[in-house]
């Protein structure tokens, strides 16, 4: 995400003349991926579960990282912007603090779960750790998104193994799947409501360059960093390397959505070129949803990604 942010900010600055600080703010907004629609398509097409996990997990941690980078980018536009060292320290402290809050919350709730076998109480505790962790982290000026993700990981591994009853596990899977469905639908509805056509028209050229920059940054990360690291790990015997077909799918499924829209709307009033920055961010979000989101199934088929049942039959 950070690599993409730098690449896109540089291209926007050179191609459109947008000041570097404002260009970096735009990329901080649109750097977080939101592959909800793509993940549902992958599951419908029986894509390998490992690929689905990679795409889904990337968005979880990118959302929190994007929120932290957004705070730093907004501060950089202030009257007295922080130095690079101060900005890096702010980001690092926020990241470590958020992870610590999430880990502690997940561990404490996991211990509480061991004291009861009532599935309704256990389900209520999972709701508490999700939203309570976010509120606590936000109150302490940390990233609620990262804290909630870490708390969920701890609860889903340690807590599920140590404290959750089998009946509670089934109830949690069903209820949270339903909540995810409802909230995702509401989020995409808000995306449509929040995007003004006038702002898109005024920022059309910048949007075009922004979309191109996002594709370039995404390709560098997926094929260069992820593909290179995967190939190296495979040669060193550290694990199986990622198939090239998977890299094609991951490169195309870097959608932007609700998180980017929420960050764009939260740009403080009085920020220089606020409407232009929002227009560029909204345009990139809309393009990824309408173009990449609607063609994800075709790309998965074109790439020749092996279905889970085909892979099992081959073995």
C-alpha positions as CSV (number, residue, x, y, z in Angstrom):
1,X,0.0,0.0,0.0
2,X,2.8,2.4,0.9
3,X,4.6,1.6,-2.4
4,X,1.4,2.2,-4.4
5,X,0.9,5.5,-2.5
6,X,4.3,6.8,-3.5
7,X,4.0,5.7,-7.1
8,X,0.5,7.2,-7.6
9,X,1.4,10.5,-5.8
10,X,4.5,10.9,-8.1
11,X,2.5,10.3,-11.3
12,X,-0.3,12.6,-10.3
13,X,2.2,15.3,-9.4
14,X,4.1,15.0,-12.7
15,X,1.2,14.5,-15.0
16,X,-1.4,16.9,-13.6
17,X,0.7,19.4,-11.6
18,X,-1.1,18.5,-8.4
19,X,1.1,19.4,-5.4
20,X,2.9,16.4,-4.0
21,X,1.2,16.7,-0.6
22,X,-2.2,16.8,-2.1
23,X,-1.4,14.0,-4.5
24,X,-0.2,11.8,-1.6
25,X,-3.4,12.5,0.2
26,X,-5.4,11.3,-2.8
27,X,-3.4,8.1,-2.9
28,X,-3.7,7.6,0.9
29,X,-7.5,7.7,0.3
30,X,-7.6,5.2,-2.6
31,X,-4.8,2.9,-1.7
32,X,-6.9,0.6,0.4
33,X,-8.4,-2.3,-1.6
34,X,-12.1,-3.3,-1.2
35,X,-12.6,-6.7,-2.9
36,X,-15.9,-7.6,-1.4
37,X,-17.6,-8.1,-4.7
38,X,-14.6,-9.9,-6.1
39,X,-14.4,-12.3,-3.2
40,X,-18.1,-13.2,-3.7
41,X,-17.4,-13.9,-7.4
42,X,-14.4,-16.0,-6.5
43,X,-16.4,-18.1,-4.1
44,X,-19.2,-18.5,-6.7
45,X,-16.6,-19.8,-9.2
46,X,-15.0,-22.1,-6.6
47,X,-11.6,-20.3,-6.8
48,X,-8.9,-21.8,-4.5
49,X,-9.5,-20.9,-0.9
50,X,-5.9,-19.8,-0.5
51,X,-6.3,-17.2,-3.3
52,X,-9.6,-15.9,-1.8
53,X,-7.8,-15.6,1.6
54,X,-4.9,-13.7,0.1
55,X,-7.2,-11.2,-1.7
56,X,-9.5,-10.8,1.4
57,X,-6.8,-10.5,4.0
58,X,-4.9,-7.9,2.0
59,X,-7.9,-5.5,2.2
60,X,-8.3,-6.0,5.9
61,X,-4.8,-4.8,6.7
62,X,-4.7,-2.2,3.9
63,X,-7.8,-0.5,5.3
64,X,-6.1,0.2,8.6
65,X,-2.8,1.2,7.1
66,X,-4.6,3.6,4.7
67,X,-6.4,5.2,7.6
68,X,-3.1,5.8,9.4
69,X,-1.5,7.2,6.2
70,X,-4.5,9.4,5.7
71,X,-4.1,11.0,9.1
72,X,-0.4,11.7,8.4
73,X,-1.2,13.1,4.9
74,X,-3.9,15.4,6.3
75,X,-1.4,16.6,9.0
76,X,1.1,17.3,6.2
77,X,-1.3,19.8,4.7
78,X,-1.5,21.8,7.9
79,X,0.0,25.2,8.7
80,X,2.9,23.5,10.5
81,X,3.3,20.1,8.7
82,X,5.3,17.5,10.6
83,X,8.8,16.5,9.5
84,X,9.4,13.2,7.8
85,X,10.7,11.8,11.0
86,X,7.7,12.9,13.0
87,X,5.3,11.5,10.4
88,X,7.1,8.2,10.4
89,X,7.1,8.1,14.1
90,X,3.3,8.9,14.2
91,X,2.7,6.1,11.7
92,X,4.8,3.6,13.6
93,X,3.3,4.4,17.0
94,X,-0.2,4.2,15.6
95,X,0.5,0.8,13.9
96,X,2.1,-0.8,17.0
97,X,-0.4,0.7,19.4
98,X,-3.4,-0.5,17.3
99,X,-2.0,-4.0,17.1
100,X,-1.4,-4.1,20.8
101,X,-5.0,-2.9,21.6
102,X,-6.4,-5.5,19.2
103,X,-4.3,-8.4,20.6
104,X,-5.1,-7.5,24.2
105,X,-8.9,-7.2,23.5
106,X,-9.0,-10.5,21.6
107,X,-7.1,-12.3,24.3
108,X,-9.3,-10.9,27.1
109,X,-12.5,-11.8,25.4
110,X,-11.1,-15.3,24.6
111,X,-10.5,-15.9,28.2
112,X,-14.0,-14.7,29.1
113,X,-15.4,-17.1,26.6
114,X,-14.0,-20.0,28.5
115,X,-16.3,-19.2,31.4
116,X,-19.5,-19.9,29.5
117,X,-20.9,-22.4,27.1
118,X,-24.1,-20.4,26.3
119,X,-23.9,-19.7,22.6
120,X,-26.0,-16.5,22.7
121,X,-23.6,-15.0,25.3
122,X,-20.6,-16.1,23.2
123,X,-22.1,-14.5,20.1
124,X,-22.8,-11.3,22.0
125,X,-19.1,-11.2,23.1
126,X,-17.9,-11.4,19.5
127,X,-20.0,-8.4,18.7
128,X,-18.6,-6.6,21.7
129,X,-15.0,-7.3,20.8
130,X,-15.6,-6.1,17.2
131,X,-17.1,-2.8,17.9
132,X,-15.7,-2.3,21.4
133,X,-12.2,-2.7,20.2
134,X,-12.7,-0.1,17.5
135,X,-14.1,2.4,19.9
136,X,-11.3,1.9,22.4
137,X,-8.7,2.3,19.8
138,X,-10.4,5.4,18.3
139,X,-10.7,6.9,21.8
140,X,-6.9,6.4,22.2
141,X,-6.3,8.0,18.8
142,X,-5.2,4.7,17.2
143,X,-6.5,2.9,14.2
144,X,-9.8,1.2,15.1
145,X,-9.7,-0.8,11.9
146,X,-6.3,-2.4,12.6
147,X,-7.2,-3.1,16.2
148,X,-10.5,-4.8,15.2
149,X,-8.7,-6.9,12.6
150,X,-6.1,-8.1,15.1
151,X,-8.7,-8.8,17.7
152,X,-10.7,-10.9,15.2
153,X,-7.5,-12.9,14.3
154,X,-6.8,-13.6,18.0
155,X,-10.4,-14.5,18.7
156,X,-10.7,-16.7,15.5
157,X,-7.5,-18.6,16.4
158,X,-6.8,-18.7,20.1
159,X,-10.4,-18.0,21.2
160,X,-12.0,-20.5,18.8
161,X,-9.6,-23.2,19.9
162,X,-9.8,-22.5,23.7
163,X,-13.2,-21.1,24.4
164,X,-15.9,-21.3,21.7
165,X,-18.4,-24.1,21.9
166,X,-19.2,-25.9,18.7
167,X,-22.8,-24.5,18.7
168,X,-21.4,-21.0,19.2
169,X,-19.0,-21.4,16.3
170,X,-21.9,-22.3,14.0
171,X,-24.0,-19.4,15.2
172,X,-21.2,-16.9,14.9
173,X,-20.4,-18.0,11.3
174,X,-24.1,-17.6,10.3
175,X,-24.7,-14.3,12.1
176,X,-21.5,-12.6,11.0
177,X,-22.1,-13.7,7.4
178,X,-25.5,-12.1,7.5
179,X,-24.1,-8.9,9.1
180,X,-21.4,-8.7,6.5
181,X,-24.0,-9.1,3.7
182,X,-26.2,-6.3,5.1
183,X,-23.4,-3.9,5.9
184,X,-21.7,-4.4,2.6
185,X,-24.9,-3.6,0.7
186,X,-25.4,-0.5,2.8
187,X,-21.8,0.6,2.2
188,X,-22.1,0.3,-1.6
189,X,-25.4,2.2,-1.5
190,X,-23.6,5.0,0.4
191,X,-20.8,5.0,-2.2
192,X,-23.3,5.8,-4.9
193,X,-25.0,8.5,-2.9
194,X,-21.7,10.2,-2.0
195,X,-20.3,10.5,-5.5
196,X,-21.4,13.8,-7.2
197,X,-21.4,13.8,-11.0
198,X,-20.2,17.5,-11.1
199,X,-17.1,16.7,-9.1
200,X,-16.3,13.8,-11.5
201,X,-16.6,16.0,-14.6
202,X,-14.4,18.7,-13.2
203,X,-11.7,16.2,-12.3
204,X,-11.9,14.0,-15.4
205,X,-8.3,14.4,-16.6
206,X,-6.9,13.9,-13.1
207,X,-9.1,10.9,-12.7
208,X,-7.8,9.3,-15.9
209,X,-4.2,9.8,-14.7
210,X,-5.1,8.6,-11.3
211,X,-6.6,5.4,-12.7
212,X,-3.5,4.8,-14.8
213,X,-1.2,5.4,-11.8
214,X,-3.2,3.0,-9.7
215,X,-2.8,0.3,-12.3
216,X,1.0,0.9,-12.5
217,X,1.4,0.9,-8.8
218,X,-0.7,-2.2,-8.4
219,X,1.4,-4.1,-11.1
220,X,4.7,-3.1,-9.4
221,X,3.4,-4.5,-6.1
222,X,1.8,-7.7,-7.3
223,X,4.2,-8.8,-10.0
224,X,7.4,-7.2,-8.7
225,X,7.2,-7.4,-4.9
226,X,4.7,-10.2,-4.3
227,X,5.6,-12.3,-7.3
228,X,9.3,-11.9,-6.7
229,X,9.1,-12.7,-3.0
230,X,6.9,-15.7,-3.7
231,X,9.4,-17.1,-6.3
232,X,12.3,-16.5,-4.0
233,X,10.5,-18.3,-1.1
234,X,9.7,-21.2,-3.4
235,X,13.3,-21.6,-4.5
236,X,14.5,-21.5,-0.8
237,X,11.9,-24.1,0.1
238,X,10.0,-21.8,2.4
239,X,6.7,-22.6,0.8
240,X,4.9,-23.0,-2.5
241,X,5.3,-20.1,-5.0
242,X,2.2,-18.3,-6.2
243,X,1.0,-19.3,-9.7
244,X,1.2,-16.6,-12.4
245,X,-2.5,-17.0,-12.9
246,X,-3.1,-16.0,-9.3
247,X,-1.0,-12.9,-9.8
248,X,-3.1,-11.9,-12.8
249,X,-6.2,-12.2,-10.7
250,X,-4.8,-10.3,-7.7
251,X,-3.6,-7.5,-10.0
252,X,-7.0,-7.0,-11.5
253,X,-9.0,-7.3,-8.2
254,X,-7.5,-4.3,-6.5
255,X,-10.9,-2.6,-6.2
256,X,-11.5,0.6,-4.2
257,X,-14.8,1.1,-2.4
258,X,-16.5,2.1,0.9
259,X,-13.3,2.8,2.9
260,X,-11.9,5.1,0.2
261,X,-15.2,6.9,-0.1
262,X,-15.4,7.4,3.7
263,X,-11.9,8.8,3.8
264,X,-12.6,11.2,0.9
265,X,-15.7,12.5,2.7
266,X,-13.7,13.0,5.9
267,X,-11.2,15.5,4.3
268,X,-11.4,18.5,6.6
269,X,-13.2,21.6,5.3
270,X,-10.7,24.2,4.3
271,X,-8.2,21.7,2.8
272,X,-6.7,23.2,-0.4
273,X,-8.5,21.8,-3.5
274,X,-10.8,19.8,-1.4
275,X,-13.5,19.3,-4.1
276,X,-10.8,18.3,-6.7
277,X,-9.2,15.8,-4.3
278,X,-12.6,14.3,-3.5
279,X,-13.5,14.2,-7.2
280,X,-10.3,12.3,-8.1
281,X,-10.8,9.8,-5.3
282,X,-14.5,9.3,-6.2
283,X,-13.7,8.8,-9.9
284,X,-11.0,6.2,-9.1
285,X,-13.4,4.3,-6.8
286,X,-16.2,4.4,-9.4
287,X,-13.9,3.1,-12.2
288,X,-12.7,0.2,-10.2
289,X,-16.2,-0.8,-9.1
290,X,-17.8,-0.5,-12.6
291,X,-14.9,-1.8,-14.7
292,X,-12.8,-4.2,-12.6
293,X,-15.7,-5.3,-10.4
294,X,-17.9,-6.3,-13.3
295,X,-15.2,-8.1,-15.2
296,X,-13.5,-10.0,-12.3
297,X,-15.3,-13.2,-13.3
298,X,-14.0,-13.0,-16.9
299,X,-10.5,-12.3,-15.7
300,X,-10.6,-15.3,-13.3
301,X,-11.7,-17.6,-16.2
302,X,-9.2,-16.0,-18.6
303,X,-6.3,-16.6,-16.2
304,X,-7.2,-20.2,-15.9
305,X,-7.4,-20.3,-12.2
306,X,-8.0,-23.9,-11.2
307,X,-11.2,-24.6,-9.2
308,X,-10.9,-26.1,-5.7
309,X,-12.7,-29.2,-6.8
310,X,-10.4,-29.6,-9.9
311,X,-7.3,-29.2,-7.7
312,X,-8.5,-31.9,-5.3
313,X,-9.3,-34.2,-8.2
314,X,-5.9,-33.7,-9.7
315,X,-4.2,-34.7,-6.4
